[in-house]
Structures are given as structure tokens and as C-alpha cells.
Amino acid sequence: MPIAELISIGVLGTTSGVLIGCIGIGGVILVPALVFLLGIPIEAAIAAAMIAYIWSGLVAVIVFARNKSIRWNMVTWLCIGATPAAAAGAWAVSIFNPLLLAGCVGAFTLLSGINSLRKQKRPEDANASISNRTLLSVGTVTGFLSSLTGSGGPLVLVPVLISLDVGVLTAVGLSQAIQLPIAMAATAANLHYGNVDLTLGAVLAVSLSVGSLFGAKLAHVAPREILRQIVSALLILVGLFALANVALRLVG
């Protein structure tokens, strides 16, 4: 792999890691950028991203746990639902048509950007009581979609938890914890299906972990509204670019 490409991958990974650690949005940018900007096959990009989320998620969990921003009583049921669903999502990646998968990633990115533009009205100290059955269902949906799109847990889980009256910082903390079982289950399945580029995964793991460390620390000291708006605009642009690219390939 050329040095210039390694540097580009490292920059993308670090940027995504900062955003994931800080506001729970960022992973969805990674796969489209790898595919549409660097020309990496989508199956390899998703598999490598899932490897990286293991390490970046571990870093973020440590920071959030030290700041007591993770509600561990909710983590167990989320993870029980997410783990098998993540393996199912990795299986879906192995059988999906690459163009269809690229379209799904593009649409998911665009919708995520639009959703992120909505102003959050939930108080940060919200302490909603959510049933175990609901947490199990939320974890299942999060695990499957995260593994299928290579976006990691935070992007899917954070808006869902916020809609259930969980505070923003708490939601981000829970999303960091759920990354670990999702990424491990998806990686095990991806190894089985032979989609893994270990070099790409290693570069992303290092860069995402560094970014997540700074992002998680930033989440506890800085207001996130302006950053959220910037990320929302970026998600929309990346999603539109990805969908346009797919459309051109279909026409051609």
C-alpha cells in the first residue's frame, strides 16, 4: 500500500475517531470516504472499519467509564441484542451486491446527516427508565445496521436513545460500550467470509483509537452543538456524493 494512501487512511481514521468519541457520529463517514475517495472495495472497507472499532471503542469506553458516563445496567441488554445481530449483518455484507450495498451506505449516511440536524431538546441529566425488552430490541437493530454499513454502534444508537429520553452524554457513553461486542462479532464473521484486509484494519485501528481518545475527552469539556451541525452538513454531502456515484455507475 503506497505511503500517500496510508497517510490518507490515517487522516480519515483520526477524524472519524474524534467525531465518534465526542458526539457518537463519525463512523458513517469512514466507509464512504474509503470507498468513494480512495477506491477501496466496500466489503474490505466495512470489514476493516469493524476491526478498528474494537480498539477505538475500548479507548472511548475507558475514558467514559472514568468519567462515570456509562449506565452499566443498560449495557448488558443492549449487548445481548447487538452481538448476534452484528454477525448477521456481516453475513449480509458477504452476499449483498456491492452496488446495492454502496447505495445503502450512501442513503444511510444522508439520512443520518438530516437526522443530526434536528436540535436535541432532551436535558443532559435525563434519566429515563427503559425496559429490558426495549433495550434488547434497540441493541438488535443497532448491531445489524452497524455491521451492515460499517458505521459502528454510536451512529445508530445515539439518536434512538435520545428519542427515549436518555441524556446526550449518557447516550454517547452507552454507544461506546456497544461498539465492542458489535465489532468483535462482525470481525469474527468477516474473517470467516474472507473479507478482511489486515493492513487496512491495523492503520484504521491506530488512527481511530487516537482520534477516539481525544474525542472522548473533548466530549466532557466542550459544547457539541456547533460540532454536531458541522458533522451533519458533512454527512449530507458525503451521502449525496455516494448516491450520485452509485447512480452514475447504474446509468453507465
Order of alpha helices (4+ residues) and beta strands (2+ residues): alpha-alpha-alpha-alpha-alpha-alpha-alpha-alpha-alpha-alpha
